[in-house]
Amino acid sequence: MSLSSAKNYALRAAKSQDQKEAAELLSKAILELAMSIEATDAKLKKMSKSS
């Protein structure tokens, strides 16, 4: 659940010669980004509630 994981998946997808593999890697990158956004959103909401 990190931006670096998403970046790594995207970089591997860009280098991939196989379209199916590239699509799978991009899907993983998107899921990692979504999870990272959700985690950040949860942290921000928690911080705003405690203020």
C-alpha positions, 0 to 999 in steps of 0.5 A, a space after each residue: 500500500 504505497 506510492 513506491 509500489 505503484 511506481 515500481 509496477 508502472 515502471 515494470 509495465 512500461 518496460 514490459 514487452 508483453 501487453 497482457 503482463 503490462 496491463 496486469 502490472 498497470 492494474 496493480 499500480 492503480 490498485 496500489 494508488 487507490 489504497 494509498 489515497 484511501 489511507 491518506 484520506 483516512 489519516 486526514 479525516 482522523 487528524 481533522 476530527 482530533 482538531 
